[in-house]
Amino acid sequence: MLFNLSNKVAVITGAGSGIGRAIAIQFAQQGAQVCLLDLNHKAIDSVAKEILATNHSAKAYLCNVSIQAEVIQTMNQIASEFSKIDILVNR
């Protein structure tokens, strides 16, 4: 284990591909509950399934981070589901 993120909730934007995807997978492997945000619902569902298949925690959220109202709604939803947000990676 590179670092320990057990009991941490991580929100990662752009998690459907590229660097965001890689960060999400790495954080999940380190024990974080990862919340995947992206515009591409199919892509984040795929990443969530990939993470879940390795017995780690992930949940996908469709969110356009360029629309403030969507960000507020999504972050409020995550905070209510997980009671906290420890890490935000806005890529």
Secondary structure, 3 states (H helix, E strand, C coil): CCCCCCCCEEEEECCCCHHHHHHHHHHHHCCCEEEEEECCHHHHHHHHHHHHCCCCCEEEEECCCCCHHHHHHHHHHHHHHHCCCCEEECC
